Amino acid sequence: MHGMHTRVATLYLLWLVNNTCALLYNKHTDDCEAWVFEKPPLKLFQQSVCSTLTLVCKKRSYLHYVSECYQSH
């Protein structure tokens, strides 16, 4: 697969809140994704503005904590 490129998704930025979260639309699956840049502590668990905004989407199935995407193993 080296050197080959495969498109897996086309995401459109719908909303960005002070670099704390982003609401994206996935054209391939026709659903919304909320990306929260930092996972809140368990004691302060609350929904971000972006995850709340997914309620207006037809399909909503993803909540990503971006900091978890960049952890080294």
Distance bins in CASP14 RR format, pairs under 12 A and 6 or more apart:
PFRMAT RR
TARGET T0000
AUTHOR 0000-0000-0000
RMODE 2
METHOD distances of the structure
MODEL  1
6 28 0 0 0 0 0 1 0 0 0 0 0
7 27 0 0 0 0 0 1 0 0 0 0 0
7 28 0 0 0 0 1 0 0 0 0 0 0
8 26 0 0 0 0 1 0 0 0 0 0 0
8 27 0 0 0 0 0 1 0 0 0 0 0
8 28 1 0 0 1 0 0 0 0 0 0 0
8 29 0 0 0 0 0 1 0 0 0 0 0
9 24 0 0 0 0 1 0 0 0 0 0 0
9 25 0 0 0 0 0 1 0 0 0 0 0
9 26 1 0 1 0 0 0 0 0 0 0 0
9 27 1 0 0 1 0 0 0 0 0 0 0
9 28 1 0 1 0 0 0 0 0 0 0 0
9 29 1 0 0 1 0 0 0 0 0 0 0
9 30 0 0 0 0 0 1 0 0 0 0 0
9 31 0 0 0 0 0 1 0 0 0 0 0
9 33 0 0 0 0 1 0 0 0 0 0 0
9 62 0 0 0 0 0 1 0 0 0 0 0
10 24 0 0 0 0 0 1 0 0 0 0 0
10 25 0 0 0 0 1 0 0 0 0 0 0
10 26 1 0 0 1 0 0 0 0 0 0 0
10 27 1 0 1 0 0 0 0 0 0 0 0
10 28 1 0 0 1 0 0 0 0 0 0 0
10 29 0 0 0 0 0 1 0 0 0 0 0
10 30 0 0 0 0 0 1 0 0 0 0 0
10 33 0 0 0 0 0 1 0 0 0 0 0
11 22 0 0 0 0 1 0 0 0 0 0 0
11 23 0 0 0 0 0 1 0 0 0 0 0
11 24 1 0 1 0 0 0 0 0 0 0 0
11 25 1 0 0 1 0 0 0 0 0 0 0
11 26 1 0 1 0 0 0 0 0 0 0 0
11 27 1 0 0 1 0 0 0 0 0 0 0
11 28 0 0 0 0 1 0 0 0 0 0 0
11 29 0 0 0 0 0 1 0 0 0 0 0
11 31 0 0 0 0 0 1 0 0 0 0 0
11 32 0 0 0 0 1 0 0 0 0 0 0
11 33 1 0 0 1 0 0 0 0 0 0 0
11 34 0 0 0 0 0 1 0 0 0 0 0
11 35 0 0 0 0 1 0 0 0 0 0 0
11 62 0 0 0 0 0 1 0 0 0 0 0
11 64 0 0 0 0 0 1 0 0 0 0 0
12 22 0 0 0 0 0 1 0 0 0 0 0
12 23 0 0 0 0 1 0 0 0 0 0 0
12 24 1 0 0 1 0 0 0 0 0 0 0
12 25 1 0 1 0 0 0 0 0 0 0 0
12 26 0 0 0 0 1 0 0 0 0 0 0
12 27 1 0 0 1 0 0 0 0 0 0 0
12 28 0 0 0 0 0 1 0 0 0 0 0
12 30 0 0 0 0 0 1 0 0 0 0 0
12 31 0 0 0 0 0 1 0 0 0 0 0
12 32 0 0 0 0 1 0 0 0 0 0 0
12 33 0 0 0 0 0 1 0 0 0 0 0
13 21 0 0 0 0 0 1 0 0 0 0 0
13 22 1 0 0 1 0 0 0 0 0 0 0
13 23 1 0 0 1 0 0 0 0 0 0 0
13 24 1 0 1 0 0 0 0 0 0 0 0
13 25 0 0 0 0 1 0 0 0 0 0 0
13 26 0 0 0 0 0 1 0 0 0 0 0
13 32 0 0 0 0 0 1 0 0 0 0 0
13 33 0 0 0 0 0 1 0 0 0 0 0
13 34 0 0 0 0 0 1 0 0 0 0 0
13 35 0 0 0 0 1 0 0 0 0 0 0
13 50 0 0 0 0 0 1 0 0 0 0 0
14 21 0 0 0 0 0 1 0 0 0 0 0
14 22 0 0 0 0 1 0 0 0 0 0 0
14 23 1 0 1 0 0 0 0 0 0 0 0
14 24 1 0 0 1 0 0 0 0 0 0 0
14 25 1 0 1 0 0 0 0 0 0 0 0
14 26 0 0 0 0 0 1 0 0 0 0 0
14 27 0 0 0 0 0 1 0 0 0 0 0
14 31 0 0 0 0 0 1 0 0 0 0 0
14 32 1 0 0 1 0 0 0 0 0 0 0
14 33 0 0 0 0 1 0 0 0 0 0 0
14 34 0 0 0 0 1 0 0 0 0 0 0
14 35 0 0 0 0 0 1 0 0 0 0 0
14 49 0 0 0 0 0 1 0 0 0 0 0
14 50 0 0 0 0 1 0 0 0 0 0 0
14 53 1 0 0 1 0 0 0 0 0 0 0
14 54 0 0 0 0 1 0 0 0 0 0 0
14 56 0 0 0 0 1 0 0 0 0 0 0
14 57 0 0 0 0 1 0 0 0 0 0 0
14 60 0 0 0 0 0 1 0 0 0 0 0
15 21 0 0 0 0 1 0 0 0 0 0 0
15 22 1 0 0 1 0 0 0 0 0 0 0
15 23 1 1 0 0 0 0 0 0 0 0 0
15 24 0 0 0 0 1 0 0 0 0 0 0
15 25 0 0 0 0 1 0 0 0 0 0 0
15 32 0 0 0 0 1 0 0 0 0 0 0
15 33 0 0 0 0 0 1 0 0 0 0 0
15 34 0 0 0 0 1 0 0 0 0 0 0
15 35 0 0 0 0 0 1 0 0 0 0 0
15 48 0 0 0 0 0 1 0 0 0 0 0
15 49 1 0 0 1 0 0 0 0 0 0 0
15 50 1 0 0 1 0 0 0 0 0 0 0
15 51 0 0 0 0 0 1 0 0 0 0 0
15 52 0 0 0 0 0 1 0 0 0 0 0
15 53 1 0 1 0 0 0 0 0 0 0 0
15 54 0 0 0 0 1 0 0 0 0 0 0
15 56 0 0 0 0 0 1 0 0 0 0 0
15 57 0 0 0 0 0 1 0 0 0 0 0
16 22 1 0 1 0 0 0 0 0 0 0 0
16 23 1 0 0 1 0 0 0 0 0 0 0
16 24 0 0 0 0 1 0 0 0 0 0 0
16 34 0 0 0 0 0 1 0 0 0 0 0
16 35 0 0 0 0 1 0 0 0 0 0 0
16 36 0 0 0 0 0 1 0 0 0 0 0
16 37 0 0 0 0 0 1 0 0 0 0 0
16 48 0 0 0 0 0 1 0 0 0 0 0
16 49 0 0 0 0 1 0 0 0 0 0 0
16 50 0 0 0 0 1 0 0 0 0 0 0
16 53 0 0 0 0 0 1 0 0 0 0 0
17 23 0 0 0 0 1 0 0 0 0 0 0
17 34 0 0 0 0 0 1 0 0 0 0 0
17 35 0 0 0 0 0 1 0 0 0 0 0
17 36 0 0 0 0 1 0 0 0 0 0 0
17 37 0 0 0 0 1 0 0 0 0 0 0
17 47 0 0 0 0 0 1 0 0 0 0 0
17 48 1 0 0 1 0 0 0 0 0 0 0
17 49 1 0 1 0 0 0 0 0 0 0 0
17 50 1 0 0 1 0 0 0 0 0 0 0
17 51 0 0 0 0 0 1 0 0 0 0 0
17 52 0 0 0 0 0 1 0 0 0 0 0
17 53 0 0 0 0 1 0 0 0 0 0 0
18 37 0 0 0 0 1 0 0 0 0 0 0
18 38 0 0 0 0 0 1 0 0 0 0 0
18 48 0 0 0 0 0 1 0 0 0 0 0
18 49 0 0 0 0 1 0 0 0 0 0 0
18 50 0 0 0 0 0 1 0 0 0 0 0
19 35 0 0 0 0 0 1 0 0 0 0 0
19 36 0 0 0 0 0 1 0 0 0 0 0
19 37 1 0 0 1 0 0 0 0 0 0 0
19 38 0 0 0 0 1 0 0 0 0 0 0
19 48 0 0 0 0 0 1 0 0 0 0 0
19 50 0 0 0 0 0 1 0 0 0 0 0
19 66 0 0 0 0 0 1 0 0 0 0 0
20 34 0 0 0 0 0 1 0 0 0 0 0
20 35 0 0 0 0 0 1 0 0 0 0 0
20 36 1 0 0 1 0 0 0 0 0 0 0
20 37 1 0 1 0 0 0 0 0 0 0 0
20 38 1 0 0 1 0 0 0 0 0 0 0
20 39 0 0 0 0 0 1 0 0 0 0 0
20 40 0 0 0 0 0 1 0 0 0 0 0
20 46 0 0 0 0 0 1 0 0 0 0 0
20 47 0 0 0 0 0 1 0 0 0 0 0
20 48 1 0 0 1 0 0 0 0 0 0 0
20 49 1 0 0 1 0 0 0 0 0 0 0
20 50 0 0 0 0 1 0 0 0 0 0 0
20 51 0 0 0 0 0 1 0 0 0 0 0
20 65 0 0 0 0 0 1 0 0 0 0 0
20 66 0 0 0 0 0 1 0 0 0 0 0
20 67 0 0 0 0 0 1 0 0 0 0 0
21 33 0 0 0 0 0 1 0 0 0 0 0
21 34 1 0 0 1 0 0 0 0 0 0 0
21 35 1 0 0 1 0 0 0 0 0 0 0
21 36 1 0 1 0 0 0 0 0 0 0 0
21 37 1 0 0 1 0 0 0 0 0 0 0
21 38 0 0 0 0 1 0 0 0 0 0 0
21 39 0 0 0 0 0 1 0 0 0 0 0
21 40 0 0 0 0 0 1 0 0 0 0 0
21 46 0 0 0 0 0 1 0 0 0 0 0
21 47 0 0 0 0 1 0 0 0 0 0 0
21 48 1 0 1 0 0 0 0 0 0 0 0
21 49 1 0 0 1 0 0 0 0 0 0 0
21 50 1 1 0 0 0 0 0 0 0 0 0
21 51 1 0 0 1 0 0 0 0 0 0 0
21 52 0 0 0 0 1 0 0 0 0 0 0
21 53 0 0 0 0 1 0 0 0 0 0 0
21 54 0 0 0 0 0 1 0 0 0 0 0
21 63 0 0 0 0 1 0 0 0 0 0 0
21 64 0 0 0 0 1 0 0 0 0 0 0
21 65 0 0 0 0 1 0 0 0 0 0 0
21 66 0 0 0 0 1 0 0 0 0 0 0
21 67 0 0 0 0 0 1 0 0 0 0 0
22 32 0 0 0 0 0 1 0 0 0 0 0
22 33 0 0 0 0 1 0 0 0 0 0 0
22 34 1 0 0 1 0 0 0 0 0 0 0
22 35 1 0 1 0 0 0 0 0 0 0 0
22 36 0 0 0 0 1 0 0 0 0 0 0
22 37 1 0 0 1 0 0 0 0 0 0 0
22 48 0 0 0 0 1 0 0 0 0 0 0
22 49 0 0 0 0 0 1 0 0 0 0 0
22 50 1 0 0 1 0 0 0 0 0 0 0
22 51 0 0 0 0 0 1 0 0 0 0 0
22 53 0 0 0 0 0 1 0 0 0 0 0
22 54 0 0 0 0 0 1 0 0 0 0 0
22 62 0 0 0 0 0 1 0 0 0 0 0
22 63 0 0 0 0 0 1 0 0 0 0 0
22 64 0 0 0 0 1 0 0 0 0 0 0
22 66 0 0 0 0 1 0 0 0 0 0 0
23 31 0 0 0 0 0 1 0 0 0 0 0
23 32 1 0 0 1 0 0 0 0 0 0 0
23 33 1 0 0 1 0 0 0 0 0 0 0
23 34 1 0 1 0 0 0 0 0 0 0 0
23 35 1 0 0 1 0 0 0 0 0 0 0
23 36 0 0 0 0 0 1 0 0 0 0 0
23 48 0 0 0 0 1 0 0 0 0 0 0
23 49 0 0 0 0 1 0 0 0 0 0 0
23 50 1 0 1 0 0 0 0 0 0 0 0
23 51 0 0 0 0 1 0 0 0 0 0 0
23 52 0 0 0 0 1 0 0 0 0 0 0
23 53 1 0 1 0 0 0 0 0 0 0 0
23 54 1 0 0 1 0 0 0 0 0 0 0
23 55 0 0 0 0 0 1 0 0 0 0 0
23 56 0 0 0 0 1 0 0 0 0 0 0
23 57 0 0 0 0 1 0 0 0 0 0 0
23 60 0 0 0 0 1 0 0 0 0 0 0
23 62 0 0 0 0 0 1 0 0 0 0 0
23 63 0 0 0 0 0 1 0 0 0 0 0
23 64 0 0 0 0 0 1 0 0 0 0 0
24 31 0 0 0 0 1 0 0 0 0 0 0
24 32 1 0 0 1 0 0 0 0 0 0 0
24 33 1 0 1 0 0 0 0 0 0 0 0
24 34 1 0 0 1 0 0 0 0 0 0 0
24 35 1 0 0 1 0 0 0 0 0 0 0
24 36 0 0 0 0 0 1 0 0 0 0 0
24 50 0 0 0 0 1 0 0 0 0 0 0
24 51 0 0 0 0 0 1 0 0 0 0 0
24 53 0 0 0 0 0 1 0 0 0 0 0
24 54 0 0 0 0 1 0 0 0 0 0 0
24 57 0 0 0 0 0 1 0 0 0 0 0
24 60 0 0 0 0 0 1 0 0 0 0 0
24 62 0 0 0 0 1 0 0 0 0 0 0
24 63 0 0 0 0 0 1 0 0 0 0 0
24 64 0 0 0 0 1 0 0 0 0 0 0
24 66 0 0 0 0 0 1 0 0 0 0 0
25 31 1 0 0 1 0 0 0 0 0 0 0
25 32 1 0 1 0 0 0 0 0 0 0 0
25 33 1 0 0 1 0 0 0 0 0 0 0
25 34 0 0 0 0 0 1 0 0 0 0 0
25 35 0 0 0 0 0 1 0 0 0 0 0
25 50 0 0 0 0 0 1 0 0 0 0 0
25 53 0 0 0 0 0 1 0 0 0 0 0
25 54 0 0 0 0 0 1 0 0 0 0 0
25 56 0 0 0 0 0 1 0 0 0 0 0
25 57 1 0 0 1 0 0 0 0 0 0 0
25 58 0 0 0 0 0 1 0 0 0 0 0
25 59 0 0 0 0 0 1 0 0 0 0 0
25 60 0 0 0 0 0 1 0 0 0 0 0
25 62 0 0 0 0 0 1 0 0 0 0 0
26 32 1 0 0 1 0 0 0 0 0 0 0
26 33 1 0 1 0 0 0 0 0 0 0 0
26 34 0 0 0 0 0 1 0 0 0 0 0
26 35 0 0 0 0 0 1 0 0 0 0 0
26 54 0 0 0 0 0 1 0 0 0 0 0
26 57 0 0 0 0 1 0 0 0 0 0 0
26 58 0 0 0 0 0 1 0 0 0 0 0
26 59 0 0 0 0 1 0 0 0 0 0 0
26 60 0 0 0 0 0 1 0 0 0 0 0
26 61 0 0 0 0 1 0 0 0 0 0 0
26 62 1 0 0 1 0 0 0 0 0 0 0
26 64 0 0 0 0 0 1 0 0 0 0 0
27 33 0 0 0 0 0 1 0 0 0 0 0
28 59 0 0 0 0 0 1 0 0 0 0 0
29 57 0 0 0 0 0 1 0 0 0 0 0
29 58 0 0 0 0 0 1 0 0 0 0 0
29 59 1 0 0 1 0 0 0 0 0 0 0
29 60 0 0 0 0 0 1 0 0 0 0 0
29 61 1 0 0 1 0 0 0 0 0 0 0
29 62 0 0 0 0 1 0 0 0 0 0 0
30 57 0 0 0 0 1 0 0 0 0 0 0
30 58 1 0 0 1 0 0 0 0 0 0 0
30 59 1 0 0 1 0 0 0 0 0 0 0
30 60 0 0 0 0 0 1 0 0 0 0 0
30 61 0 0 0 0 0 1 0 0 0 0 0
31 54 0 0 0 0 1 0 0 0 0 0 0
31 57 1 0 0 1 0 0 0 0 0 0 0
31 58 1 0 0 1 0 0 0 0 0 0 0
31 59 1 1 0 0 0 0 0 0 0 0 0
31 60 1 0 1 0 0 0 0 0 0 0 0
31 61 1 0 1 0 0 0 0 0 0 0 0
31 62 1 0 0 1 0 0 0 0 0 0 0
31 63 0 0 0 0 0 1 0 0 0 0 0
32 50 0 0 0 0 1 0 0 0 0 0 0
32 51 0 0 0 0 1 0 0 0 0 0 0
32 52 0 0 0 0 0 1 0 0 0 0 0
32 53 1 0 0 1 0 0 0 0 0 0 0
32 54 1 0 1 0 0 0 0 0 0 0 0
32 55 0 0 0 0 1 0 0 0 0 0 0
32 56 0 0 0 0 1 0 0 0 0 0 0
32 57 1 1 0 0 0 0 0 0 0 0 0
32 58 0 0 0 0 1 0 0 0 0 0 0
32 59 1 0 0 1 0 0 0 0 0 0 0
32 60 1 0 1 0 0 0 0 0 0 0 0
32 61 0 0 0 0 1 0 0 0 0 0 0
32 62 1 0 0 1 0 0 0 0 0 0 0
32 63 0 0 0 0 0 1 0 0 0 0 0
32 64 0 0 0 0 0 1 0 0 0 0 0
33 50 0 0 0 0 1 0 0 0 0 0 0
33 51 0 0 0 0 1 0 0 0 0 0 0
33 53 0 0 0 0 0 1 0 0 0 0 0
33 54 1 0 0 1 0 0 0 0 0 0 0
33 57 0 0 0 0 1 0 0 0 0 0 0
33 59 0 0 0 0 0 1 0 0 0 0 0
33 60 1 0 0 1 0 0 0 0 0 0 0
33 61 1 0 0 1 0 0 0 0 0 0 0
33 62 1 0 1 0 0 0 0 0 0 0 0
33 63 1 0 0 1 0 0 0 0 0 0 0
33 64 1 0 0 1 0 0 0 0 0 0 0
33 65 0 0 0 0 0 1 0 0 0 0 0
33 66 0 0 0 0 0 1 0 0 0 0 0
34 47 0 0 0 0 1 0 0 0 0 0 0
34 48 1 0 0 1 0 0 0 0 0 0 0
34 49 0 0 0 0 1 0 0 0 0 0 0
34 50 1 0 1 0 0 0 0 0 0 0 0
34 51 1 0 1 0 0 0 0 0 0 0 0
34 52 0 0 0 0 1 0 0 0 0 0 0
34 53 1 0 0 1 0 0 0 0 0 0 0
34 54 1 0 1 0 0 0 0 0 0 0 0
34 55 0 0 0 0 0 1 0 0 0 0 0
34 56 0 0 0 0 0 1 0 0 0 0 0
34 57 0 0 0 0 1 0 0 0 0 0 0
34 60 1 0 0 1 0 0 0 0 0 0 0
34 61 0 0 0 0 0 1 0 0 0 0 0
34 62 1 0 0 1 0 0 0 0 0 0 0
34 63 1 0 1 0 0 0 0 0 0 0 0
34 64 1 0 0 1 0 0 0 0 0 0 0
34 65 0 0 0 0 1 0 0 0 0 0 0
34 66 0 0 0 0 0 1 0 0 0 0 0
35 48 0 0 0 0 1 0 0 0 0 0 0
35 50 1 0 0 1 0 0 0 0 0 0 0
35 51 0 0 0 0 1 0 0 0 0 0 0
35 53 0 0 0 0 0 1 0 0 0 0 0
35 54 0 0 0 0 0 1 0 0 0 0 0
35 62 0 0 0 0 1 0 0 0 0 0 0
35 63 0 0 0 0 1 0 0 0 0 0 0
35 64 1 0 1 0 0 0 0 0 0 0 0
35 65 0 0 0 0 1 0 0 0 0 0 0
35 66 1 0 1 0 0 0 0 0 0 0 0
35 67 0 0 0 0 0 1 0 0 0 0 0
35 68 0 0 0 0 0 1 0 0 0 0 0
35 69 0 0 0 0 1 0 0 0 0 0 0
36 45 0 0 0 0 0 1 0 0 0 0 0
36 46 0 0 0 0 0 1 0 0 0 0 0
36 47 0 0 0 0 1 0 0 0 0 0 0
36 48 1 0 1 0 0 0 0 0 0 0 0
36 49 0 0 0 0 1 0 0 0 0 0 0
36 50 1 0 0 1 0 0 0 0 0 0 0
36 51 1 0 0 1 0 0 0 0 0 0 0
36 52 0 0 0 0 0 1 0 0 0 0 0
36 53 0 0 0 0 0 1 0 0 0 0 0
36 54 0 0 0 0 0 1 0 0 0 0 0
36 62 0 0 0 0 0 1 0 0 0 0 0
36 63 1 0 0 1 0 0 0 0 0 0 0
36 64 1 0 0 1 0 0 0 0 0 0 0
36 65 1 0 1 0 0 0 0 0 0 0 0
36 66 1 0 0 1 0 0 0 0 0 0 0
36 67 0 0 0 0 1 0 0 0 0 0 0
36 68 0 0 0 0 1 0 0 0 0 0 0
36 69 0 0 0 0 0 1 0 0 0 0 0
37 48 0 0 0 0 1 0 0 0 0 0 0
37 50 0 0 0 0 1 0 0 0 0 0 0
37 64 0 0 0 0 1 0 0 0 0 0 0
37 65 1 0 0 1 0 0 0 0 0 0 0
37 66 1 0 1 0 0 0 0 0 0 0 0
37 67 1 0 0 1 0 0 0 0 0 0 0
37 68 0 0 0 0 0 1 0 0 0 0 0
37 69 0 0 0 0 0 1 0 0 0 0 0
37 70 0 0 0 0 0 1 0 0 0 0 0
38 44 0 0 0 0 0 1 0 0 0 0 0
38 48 0 0 0 0 1 0 0 0 0 0 0
38 64 0 0 0 0 0 1 0 0 0 0 0
38 65 1 0 0 1 0 0 0 0 0 0 0
38 66 1 0 0 1 0 0 0 0 0 0 0
38 67 1 0 1 0 0 0 0 0 0 0 0
38 68 0 0 0 0 1 0 0 0 0 0 0
38 69 0 0 0 0 0 1 0 0 0 0 0
38 70 0 0 0 0 0 1 0 0 0 0 0
39 45 0 0 0 0 1 0 0 0 0 0 0
39 46 0 0 0 0 0 1 0 0 0 0 0
39 48 0 0 0 0 0 1 0 0 0 0 0
39 51 0 0 0 0 0 1 0 0 0 0 0
39 63 0 0 0 0 1 0 0 0 0 0 0
39 64 0 0 0 0 1 0 0 0 0 0 0
39 65 1 0 1 0 0 0 0 0 0 0 0
39 66 0 0 0 0 1 0 0 0 0 0 0
39 67 1 0 0 1 0 0 0 0 0 0 0
39 68 1 0 0 1 0 0 0 0 0 0 0
39 69 0 0 0 0 0 1 0 0 0 0 0
39 71 0 0 0 0 0 1 0 0 0 0 0
40 46 1 0 0 1 0 0 0 0 0 0 0
40 47 0 0 0 0 1 0 0 0 0 0 0
40 48 1 0 0 1 0 0 0 0 0 0 0
40 51 0 0 0 0 0 1 0 0 0 0 0
40 63 0 0 0 0 0 1 0 0 0 0 0
40 65 0 0 0 0 1 0 0 0 0 0 0
40 67 0 0 0 0 0 1 0 0 0 0 0
45 51 0 0 0 0 0 1 0 0 0 0 0
46 52 0 0 0 0 1 0 0 0 0 0 0
47 53 0 0 0 0 1 0 0 0 0 0 0
47 54 0 0 0 0 1 0 0 0 0 0 0
47 55 0 0 0 0 1 0 0 0 0 0 0
47 60 0 0 0 0 0 1 0 0 0 0 0
47 63 0 0 0 0 1 0 0 0 0 0 0
48 54 0 0 0 0 1 0 0 0 0 0 0
48 63 0 0 0 0 1 0 0 0 0 0 0
48 64 0 0 0 0 0 1 0 0 0 0 0
48 65 0 0 0 0 0 1 0 0 0 0 0
48 66 0 0 0 0 0 1 0 0 0 0 0
49 55 0 0 0 0 0 1 0 0 0 0 0
50 56 0 0 0 0 0 1 0 0 0 0 0
50 57 0 0 0 0 0 1 0 0 0 0 0
50 60 0 0 0 0 0 1 0 0 0 0 0
50 62 0 0 0 0 0 1 0 0 0 0 0
50 63 0 0 0 0 1 0 0 0 0 0 0
50 64 0 0 0 0 0 1 0 0 0 0 0
50 65 0 0 0 0 0 1 0 0 0 0 0
50 66 0 0 0 0 0 1 0 0 0 0 0
51 57 0 0 0 0 0 1 0 0 0 0 0
51 60 0 0 0 0 1 0 0 0 0 0 0
51 61 0 0 0 0 0 1 0 0 0 0 0
51 62 0 0 0 0 1 0 0 0 0 0 0
51 63 1 0 1 0 0 0 0 0 0 0 0
51 64 0 0 0 0 0 1 0 0 0 0 0
51 65 0 0 0 0 0 1 0 0 0 0 0
52 60 0 0 0 0 0 1 0 0 0 0 0
52 63 0 0 0 0 0 1 0 0 0 0 0
53 60 0 0 0 0 1 0 0 0 0 0 0
53 63 0 0 0 0 0 1 0 0 0 0 0
54 60 1 1 0 0 0 0 0 0 0 0 0
54 61 0 0 0 0 1 0 0 0 0 0 0
54 62 0 0 0 0 1 0 0 0 0 0 0
54 63 1 0 0 1 0 0 0 0 0 0 0
54 64 0 0 0 0 0 1 0 0 0 0 0
64 70 0 0 0 0 0 1 0 0 0 0 0
65 71 0 0 0 0 0 1 0 0 0 0 0
END
